[in-house]
Amino acid sequence: IPAESLCRQSLSIREKTAGPHSPAARQALDNLVYILARQEKYAAAESLTQRAATMLARFKNLYPLETANYLNSQGTFCHLQGKFTRAESLFQSALALREKNMGPDDPAVVKTLDNLAETRKSQKKYEGLDSLYERMIAAMEKNSGPQDPALVSKLEGISRFYESIKQTEKAQKWALRAERVRSKTKTNGNQ
């Protein structure tokens, strides 16, 4: 596959010329991870993101957000391979770094909370999901406002999930919240 081969050559050259821990080498590594992920070679992509996260771990105080990004990506690749316990651990590490360095309401924190919730759902670990969802929704409201149409979609998705596992009371709670946001959105002329 030409793109993968070119990315591997680029990584090799950049590691030799700029050093294996250089920003140029990390950029080439990112490009290779992207190509591998597009080819659905998740194990190889996971291995490279682990390598990058390990490189950055030595400089975690200097590059906490980059480290969090790699941990989150590695968690995603683990999730896609069904390695849910490992994915959950990686998402928790990414979440801790992101919350510490970006605050609890940053969109990247919201994404990691969502990833963590999806991984727990995949493991049928439903305990504590409501707490994750509450944190995620609160951050979404703070970022985009309580009348954001994307918020309705997320609330409805949470409701459908609880309905699918026969937790009717929780499903109704989230559906009611979605309806309240939807009615506010219509009242304000956003839909």
N, C-alpha and C positions, 0 to 999 in steps of 0.2 A: 504494500500500500504506500504510494508515493508520499502523501502528506506525513504519515507517521515516520517514515524513513528520514524525510527532511527535518522534521522536528527533533528526532534523535541525533542527527548530525549537528544541528544547531546547538543542542544542549551540550554535546561533547566539545564542540569548539569553544563555546562560551565558558565552560568549566575550565578548560585548559588555558584560555587567554585571560579571563577576568577572575577566575577562581570559583571553586564549587559553591561558595556561600555568597557570591556576588548577586546584586540585583539583576544583572543581565542573565546569569544562570537561572535564577528563580523565574524570570520571565519566560525563558525557553522551556523550563519545566512546566510552567502554567500552560503554555501552548501545547505541549505534548499531552498533558492531562486532558485538556479540552478535546484534542483529536481522539484520544482513547475513549473518552466518555461518549463522544458522538458515534464511535464504532461499537458502543456497548461493551467495551472491554473493561468492565468495572473493577476487576481484581487488579489489573495492571495500573489503572488510574488510582485506585486506593493505595497501592504500594508507593506510587510516586508522591501522592499527597502526604503519606506517612513520612516519607523521606524528607519532604519539604518542611513539615511540621517539626521533625526532629532537628533539622538544621536550624530552624528559627527558635527552637526551645532554648538553645544556648544564649539567645539574645532576646528572650521573651519580654524583658522590660523595655527593650528598644523597639520591638515590633509586635506588640500584643495583638493588634487588629489583624495583621497578616497571619499571625499564628492562629487566631480564632477562625479566620477564613479557611485556612487549610484544615483545621480540625472539623469545621462544619462540612467542608467538601468530602473529607475522608468519611465522616459519618454518613453522608448521603450515599457514597459508594458502598459502604458496608450495608446500609439499609437495602439498597437495590440487590445485594447478593444474599439477603436474608440473614445477615449477621446482626441481629437486632440488639443483642446485649452490648456488643462492641459499639454499635452505632449510638445507642443511648448514652454510653459513657463519653463518647467523643462529643456529642451534642451538649452534654452537661458541661464539659470542659470549655467548649466554645462559648456557651451561654455565660459562664462565669467571667470569662475574659471580656466578652462584649458588654455585659452589664457593668463591670468595673470601669471600663474605659470609655463607654459610650452612653451609659445611663440606661435605666430600665425601659425607657420608652422609644428607643431608637428602632427604626424599621428592621435593622439587621437582627436585633434582639427578638423582635416579633417573628421573623422568619425562623430563627433557631428554636423559639418556643413551639412554633408550628411543627417543625421537623421532629422535635422531641415528642410532641403529642402524637404525631403519626407513627413514630417508632413504638411508643407505648401501646397504641391501638393495635399495631401489628403483632405485638406480643400478648395481646388480650390483658394487658396490665391497666385496668381502668381506674384503679385507685389513684387519686390525685389528679386525674385529667381535668376535672372542673377547675381546680386551682390554676393549672396551666392555661386553660381557656380564659379564665377571668383575667389573668395577667396579660395575656395576648390581646384580649378585647379592650382592656383599659388602655393599653399602649396605642392600639389602633385609634381609639377615640381621641386620645391626646394628640396624636399625629395628624389625623385627618378631620377631626371633629365628629361629634356624635351622630351626624346625619349623612355620613359618607355611604354611598350605595355599596361599596365593597364590604362595608361592615355588615350590611344586611345579608349579603351572600355568605360571609363567614359564619354569621349567627345561624343562618338556615342550614348550612353544612353541619354545624355542631348538632343542631336539633335532629337532622336526618340520621346522623351517626347514632345518637342515643336511642332514637326510634328503632334503628336496625338491630340494636342489642337488647331491645325490649325494656329499656329504662324510660318508661313513659313519662314519669314525673319530670325527669331532667329534660327530656325532649320537649315537653310542653313549656318548661321554664325558658329554654333557649328560643323556642318558636315565638313565645310572647315577646321576648326582648327584640327579636327580629321584626315583629309586627310593629312594636312601638317605634323603632328606628325608621321603618318604612313609612309609617304615618307622619312622623316628623319631617321626613324627606319630602313627602308629597305636599305637606302644609307649607314648607319653605319653597316650593316650586322647583325642586331639583329633579323631579321625575314627572 
